[in-house]
Amino acid sequence: MEKEVVLKEPLPFEFSAKNKVLCAVMFLVGVLGFVYGLFTSPERAWLAYLLGFFLVTSVSLASLFFLALQHLTGAQWSVNIRRLFEALSAFLPYSALFMGLMIVGAPEIYSWLDPSVVSNDPLLVHKAPYLNYTFFIIRSVVFFLGWLFFYHKLISGSLKQDETGEDSLIEKLVPYSVAFIIFFTLSYSLYSVDLIMSLEPHWFSTIFGVYTFGGAMQTMLSAVILLMLYIFKKGYFNGMVTVDHLHDLGKFLLGFTMFWAYIAFSQYMLIWYANIPEETIFFYHRSEGAWAVLSLCLLFFKFIIPFLLLLPRWAKRTPKYIGVISVALILTQVLDNYWLIYPNLDEHHLIFGLVEISVLIGFTGAFVFSVFTFLSKHSLIPVKDPRIKNSAAHEVVY
């Protein structure tokens, strides 16, 4: 029997003055922590900046990727939560500005930007046609211009439908979705290589971009779930989004938890049995002392435990339960990015303190501000999309 649905207008999302002030304070904390780091340890400050910047930008890009995938497949179940993915991707214009500052600080943390280091290292001389400042800037500009172009096309078409109700507007987004997915596949891989993998310029992995993509998707889905639960609590959806949508997001979260683990294991296994010095150096630094403990923490808290916790059907339909798991997975992604970045600062000790915490708080404040600002300016669901009734009637039977 088909589920009966009464179409209702969602309530306007309120970005309260209190929350705006909170976001501003968080951002100010980040700025102060970063400035303090620049005076005490510039390299550490820029690594902390990279940690926060890469985390939120990856979430925003992963959200746009998932949105494009929904348009490409013509998915109906996700229509009523489409705006949440659009909101998470709304950080991209801000991210482009932050990337400009990242380019300024790059010489502090990338050894391949130091001419004296490069001239005495034959391998870096060999990689210089790619790893050089001019080409790094060109790639960054091309990536962000491309991402912003597709962001504008995918978001503007969806928002315009709220005004006109033309179904053809969504159909026109399919070619852009295909083009973006192709562009994203290459650009995000190279972006991950540029910002993260090149911190150890002697090391290379052919699936590093896939590894970072898996973590980004896992984190993005966790963020979407938390955003949905927040809106649920406020009652803004007005019954147009149900626990069945939460259930499907939970299934995607479980799926990408397994995907991340599969890629992580594949990367480790291939490097382990090949035993090539240029490859093994990465895991050598992360297999001793405190870094070895952190490596095991990622195995258990980013894969084994959430995998087992998300298996039951009820787990994906219980808001508080899946909310706690989502928070935990976002924190483990911070640890994962930290695990990728910080051995380059100290191979023997974990350095995580005021600078890292404050900068992460700052980027979180900026990210939440961009998401809430977007939602406050637009309807929470695409009210004139003819498929909203089908999406509201969506039921998960397994």
C-alpha positions, -999 to 999 in steps of 0.1 A, spaced: 0 0 0 14 34 -10 21 57 19 -3 87 20 15 120 21 1 155 28 23 181 12 33 208 36 55 239 33 87 236 54 91 262 80 118 289 74 152 281 88 162 306 114 198 315 118 195 332 151 216 361 163 229 339 191 242 314 166 257 341 144 276 355 174 288 320 183 301 314 148 319 348 148 335 340 182 346 305 170 362 321 139 379 348 160 393 320 183 407 304 151 423 336 139 439 344 173 452 308 176 466 309 141 483 343 147 497 330 180 511 300 162 527 322 135 548 339 163 557 308 182 561 281 155 552 292 119 555 257 105 531 243 131 507 271 125 505 265 88 501 227 93 472 234 117 458 257 90 462 229 64 445 204 88 414 226 92 413 239 57 416 204 40 389 190 63 361 215 56 369 219 20 369 181 14 335 179 31 321 207 9 334 191 -23 322 156 -12 287 171 -7 287 186 -42 298 153 -56 270 135 -38 245 161 -51 257 157 -87 253 119 -82 217 124 -72 210 145 -104 228 120 -126 209 90 -113 175 108 -112 171 98 -75 138 106 -60 143 95 -24 168 123 -18 149 152 -34 136 165 0 171 165 15 188 179 -16 191 213 0 212 199 28 239 188 4 236 222 -14 241 239 20 272 219 29 287 228 -5 281 265 1 314 267 19 333 264 -15 333 302 -23 348 308 12 372 280 7 386 297 -25 395 326 -3 412 304 23 431 287 -5 447 321 -14 461 323 21 472 286 19 492 295 -12 510 323 7 520 299 36 529 270 14 567 277 14 567 272 52 556 235 50 565 221 16 602 212 13 599 211 -25 594 249 -24 628 254 -9 654 258 -37 683 248 -15 666 215 -6 656 207 -42 690 214 -56 706 188 -33 680 162 -39 680 143 -73 645 130 -68 630 164 -61 649 178 -92 632 150 -112 598 160 -98 604 197 -102 584 201 -134 553 193 -114 563 203 -79 570 239 -83 554 271 -70 541 285 -103 525 252 -114 511 247 -79 494 281 -81 481 274 -116 466 241 -105 450 256 -75 434 283 -95 421 259 -122 407 235 -95 388 262 -77 376 279 -108 362 246 -120 347 237 -87 330 271 -83 317 269 -119 300 236 -113 288 248 -78 271 278 -94 255 257 -121 242 229 -99 230 252 -71 215 280 -93 194 256 -113 180 240 -82 172 273 -66 156 287 -98 132 258 -98 119 271 -65 107 301 -83 95 287 -117 86 251 -109 101 239 -142 111 203 -141 133 208 -171 157 229 -150 167 198 -130 170 178 -163 195 204 -176 217 198 -145 224 162 -156 251 171 -182 268 194 -157 266 166 -131 284 142 -154 311 168 -163 316 177 -126 320 141 -115 347 136 -142 364 169 -133 362 161 -96 377 127 -100 409 141 -114 411 175 -96 404 162 -61 430 135 -65 456 160 -76 445 185 -50 451 158 -23 485 151 -37 494 188 -38 482 196 -2 488 164 17 509 138 -1 536 163 -12 544 170 25 566 139 21 577 145 -15 597 113 -17 566 92 -10 539 84 -36 508 63 -37 486 58 -68 454 56 -47 460 84 -23 433 105 -38 408 76 -34 418 73 2 412 109 10 379 108 -10 367 79 11 374 98 43 357 129 29 326 111 20 324 94 54 328 128 71 303 146 48 276 120 54 282 123 91 278 161 88 246 158 68 231 135 94 239 159 122 225 188 102 193 168 95 190 159 132 194 195 141 166 206 117 144 176 129 148 189 165 137 224 155 107 211 135 116 230 104 110 201 80 73 200 89 70 163 82 85 164 47 116 146 57 113 114 77 133 88 95 135 68 63 157 95 48 179 92 79 180 54 74 193 57 38 219 82 49 229 57 75 233 30 49 255 53 28 275 60 59 280 23 66 290 18 30 316 45 29 330 33 63 337 0 45 349 18 14 374 38 34 387 7 52 391 -12 19 411 16 3 432 21 35 440 -17 36 447 -18 -1 471 11 1 489 -5 31 490 -40 16 504 -29 -18 532 -8 -1 540 -36 24 546 -64 0 563 -43 -27 587 -30 1 600 -1 -20 619 24 2 602 55 -14 568 40 -5 575 23 29 588 56 44 552 68 49 542 39 70 575 36 87 570 70 103 536 59 115 544 25 129 565 35 159 557 50 193 527 72 197 521 73 159 516 35 160 490 39 187 472 65 166 474 42 136 456 15 156 430 40 169 421 48 133 416 11 125 393 6 155 375 39 157 372 48 121 363 13 108 358 -17 131 336 0 159 314 22 136 310 -8 112 296 -30 139 275 -2 155 259 7 121 250 -28 111 216 -32 128 186 -17 110 174 1 142 208 18 145 203 37 113 168 48 124 176 60 160 185 97 158 205 100 190 224 68 184 234 76 148 241 112 159 267 101 184 283 78 158 284 107 133 301 130 158 327 103 166 334 97 128 340 135 123 365 134 151 382 104 137 385 122 104 403 150 122 427 123 136 431 108 102 441 141 86 463 148 116 479 113 110 485 123 74 500 157 81 518 159 115 545 133 112 561 158 89 565 181 119 577 155 144 583 118 135 584 107 172 558 127 191 522 137 188 519 175 188 484 187 194 475 216 215 461 251 216 471 261 181 455 230 164 423 232 186 417 269 180 423 267 143 399 238 140 373 257 160 378 287 136 372 266 105 342 249 121 327 283 129 333 295 93 318 263 79 287 264 101 282 301 92 282 293 55 258 264 59 233 282 81 234 313 60 225 293 29 197 275 46 183 308 61 180 323 26 163 294 8 136 269 14 147 237 32 132 216 5 128 222 -33 91 231 -29 83 232 -66 101 200 -76 73 176 -87 90 147 -70 88 160 -35 57 139 -28 75 107 -39 104 117 -17 82 124 13 65 90 8 99 73 7 100 41 28 129 18 36 119 -18 37 153 -34 45 
